[in-house]
Amino acid sequence: MDLSFIGTMFLRILGGLPLTLNLWGLSLLGGAILALGLNLLRTTRVGDKVASAYVFVFRGTPLLIQIFMIYFGLAGFGFIRHSVLWPFLREPYWCGLLALVLNDAAYTSEILRGGLRAVPRGAVEAGRVSGMSRFTILRRITLPLAIRQALPAYSSEVISMLKATALVSTITLMDMTGIARAAISETWRAVEILLSAAAIYLALSLIVTQLSVWIERRLSPWQFQRTNR
Amino acid sequence: MTITRSTFLRAGIAAAALLSAGPVLAEGKKLVFVTEGAFPPFNMTKPDGTLYGFEPDLLAEVAKRAGFDYELKAQAWDGMIQGVADGKFDGAVDAVTITAKRLEVVDFSAPYTTGGSTFAVAKDSGLTLPGTGTAVDLGDAAATEASVSAIAEALKGKTVGVQVSTIQSDFLNTYLAPRGVTIRTYPNGPDVYQDLMNGRLDAAMSSITNISAFLKKNKDTAEATGASFKGGIMGAGVGIVVQKGNKELADKMSAALKSMSDDGTLEALSMKWFEMNVTPKL
């Protein structure tokens, strides 16, 4: 193994870090907003059906196929190419981001739903008898408890989205994986290049893991004190 | 039968004998060749999965003349040359151009097509590139400069698609990217044409033979334009890839290709698949 080669490749792959972080961050943000919307939708009977169908479709199909459907599939329709959406859908970046957001929303909404269902009814009732409005209950009781409950599962989703961004390299985006793949087909030295890329992904997910442990401790310190004593 | 310690011993000896016999059995094994199966008309895949095209025909003839048994498998372009270099496959036939960079990791047979690359555009784009019908040798610096700068002028601010780490992508990154042309690379050849027709790309670059196969199916909507380029970083024609140091196989195949060139078989194959002679005189 050639260390100077690994060093060069490492720096070259780091060039794709901004795009990877950009797609990762924005897809989590968009996915979280959409997931919250999907859960609010579930409060009505029709909305519940719509949200279930959405989750069923986007969780039940491979992300790679979703990316291809949006990138190649939508572009196959003439009316879409002549619509106002085309300036966005023409760009691989927006297609990739859209697919990641839609996919992340399906998973995140299920994680959040689990958290919401774990909120004790008593806590909500306590809020209601103290005279809180429905929105205040949602803001001060339901969501904080639900999010705390959903945190361990959500940190997995955050890491899984990091790895999911690698798939956009199939639609010409030069994220870290895209750069690594191009470098492999130029130099045919897959091992060194893939190791460099994997190390960067691993470092990023280490940060997420540590961050989620820290937040968990902050949000419910009593749980951790009890086990420590 | 009762199982005793000696049963295991005997089974062990039998297994060891089989293992040591392995290399002897492998003596008359089939050589494994790979191709993409998605680079018309060099190699294509039928709906039932069988590979056909210029290169499967060519390889069959080469194997017959060189006297070896082989099996042709489909393998994606990225990873193909790596696979041959690692010895996973004995050879690759996928319109692979012989370049100095590739010669560092693999060896080649004698060339069987001469190459040359040009551009394709969608007809309704109204884009035409200068120099259509002229051939430029990249070894000729003055002619290259004149032709490349004219093409760069026409493509300024536009996007050109190309398959990743091909000689065409080398060409685009070397000559056109520094002059304000955006280059977008695709893992697969067919995706480039799909995005060209979808309007995501203003132009696509590939080998003349590949572009003419694409145009045959899309003659109402697309056209070839601009000068064609070869030589220099575009390499010295297309050859069969073998593992580095496998001179024996490369020489056997080169000799077979030479005899095919001498008796006109190579040209006949070229006429059959390309409707023009793209083969060199060996």
Interface residues (C-beta under 8 A of the other chain):
Chain A: F72 A75 G76 R81 R90 P92 S169 T170 T172 R181 A182 I184 S185 E186 W188 R189 A190
Chain B: W77 D78 G79 I81 Q82 A85 K101 V105 G161 V164 S165 R184 T185 Y186 P187 D191 Q194 D195 N198 G199 R200
